[in-house]
Amino acid sequence: MQVEKTVFISYRRANVYTARAVYQHLVAHGYDAFLDYESIDAGSFEQVILNQIAARAHFIIILTPTALERCAEPGDWLRREIEYALELKRNIVPLMFEGFDFGMIVKHLTGKLSVLSIYNGLRVPSDYFEEAMDRLRNRYLSKPLLLILHPTPEADLPAVQQQQTAAAQQPTVTEKQLTAEEWLERGLALNDDSDEEQHCYTRAIELNPAFAAAFYNRGIVRRRRGDLDGAITDYSEALRLNPEYVRAFVNRGHARAARGDRDSALADYTEAIRLDPKEFAAYTNRGAVRIERGDLEGALTDLTEAMRLNPQDAPACYNRSIARYLMQDYAGALADSHEAIRLDSADASAFFNRALIHAALGDTAREIADYEAALCLDPEHAKAKDNLDIARQPEEEPADVPEAPADDDLSSAVG
């Protein structure tokens, strides 16, 4: 039986150089490999990718310490790829790179993904990449397989050719580029906004000045540490290197909104939505900016779409309750507040805002209970303290300004 030499490579965008190195090795040894390297038109992206998994015998998944962390997010595409390969019973080969440990990420292996850890994976030590690739070919990809392969649909051929041409034209991955990815992974694993995390991304940039994901993640750390100008500079550089970096647009929008530049923030969120109409965080945050600008109808539309895309999006639910409150739709606002608190019961502002809705509805007992709940979560919540005192004296009216809309912070490299 002939050995099938067709391979699909699945990876996070943060590990693009590692994926390219695997691709280049396999192509050099006669394999027909597919790597989703350039963006495919959004209308056909999903089906083209799924068809390529169906057309290939082997499915390689690049596993680094943070590769599977976002698999719990709705619509996570890496998870979708793995699940489809499992469904089609492809020859799945996990490539486990430096620092990856199934035991540390088992909580992310839910549903169909729970079986991934039982597959016979190949460890790829950083100093023995070529030796590991030889083992990959000679041991993991050399077995005859009884699989039903589905030819690439004719309509997909231009997009597939575009990907293969783009990947083939890339220069050989260098040792510096691979080392830069290792520094990026160290930073992502820290995820503590520390000097060390920022240093990891800076070191990655020094080794590879064209590393968009390193600029993006350093921007996140800088924003969280209050360096908004530095964050915007890093996000902008990431976008110069990769003009279709959706999450860089979203996070630059956060930084610009925090600096008070709401027009630019709105433009960033709108561009993110244009590039990826399923990016729920862009709708959530554009809705928040629209509330601040007084565009309540526009905010309501955005926040409703965010919740449709991700029903677990607590900030979207919280923000929609504010929009409805300001529109004097108190019944709708109350329903959203209940749901926001169900999704995130540790948010003092959500209890404070629900108290305002109860006040508008004349339900003083529940108003007081929510102010007390807000103070249990945040004893220094000055507005809750003031309004609680007023609520206990019915002849006075409590303040009626809700807490500022919440944003949805994105913290991991796009992939």
Secondary structure as GFF3:
##gff-version 3
##sequence-region A 1 415
A	DSSP	beta_strand	6	10	.	.	.	ID=ss1
A	DSSP	three_ten_helix	13	15	.	.	.	ID=ss2
A	DSSP	alpha_helix	16	28	.	.	.	ID=ss3
A	DSSP	beta_strand	32	35	.	.	.	ID=ss4
A	DSSP	alpha_helix	45	55	.	.	.	ID=ss5
A	DSSP	beta_strand	58	63	.	.	.	ID=ss6
A	DSSP	three_ten_helix	69	72	.	.	.	ID=ss7
A	DSSP	alpha_helix	77	87	.	.	.	ID=ss8
A	DSSP	beta_strand	91	97	.	.	.	ID=ss9
A	DSSP	three_ten_helix	102	104	.	.	.	ID=ss10
A	DSSP	three_ten_helix	106	108	.	.	.	ID=ss11
A	DSSP	three_ten_helix	111	118	.	.	.	ID=ss12
A	DSSP	beta_strand	122	124	.	.	.	ID=ss13
A	DSSP	alpha_helix	129	135	.	.	.	ID=ss14
A	DSSP	pi_helix	136	140	.	.	.	ID=ss15
A	DSSP	three_ten_helix	154	156	.	.	.	ID=ss16
A	DSSP	alpha_helix	157	168	.	.	.	ID=ss17
A	DSSP	alpha_helix	175	190	.	.	.	ID=ss18
A	DSSP	alpha_helix	195	207	.	.	.	ID=ss19
A	DSSP	alpha_helix	212	224	.	.	.	ID=ss20
A	DSSP	alpha_helix	228	241	.	.	.	ID=ss21
A	DSSP	alpha_helix	246	258	.	.	.	ID=ss22
A	DSSP	alpha_helix	262	275	.	.	.	ID=ss23
A	DSSP	alpha_helix	280	293	.	.	.	ID=ss24
A	DSSP	alpha_helix	296	309	.	.	.	ID=ss25
A	DSSP	alpha_helix	314	326	.	.	.	ID=ss26
A	DSSP	alpha_helix	330	343	.	.	.	ID=ss27
A	DSSP	alpha_helix	348	360	.	.	.	ID=ss28
A	DSSP	alpha_helix	364	377	.	.	.	ID=ss29
A	DSSP	alpha_helix	382	391	.	.	.	ID=ss30
###
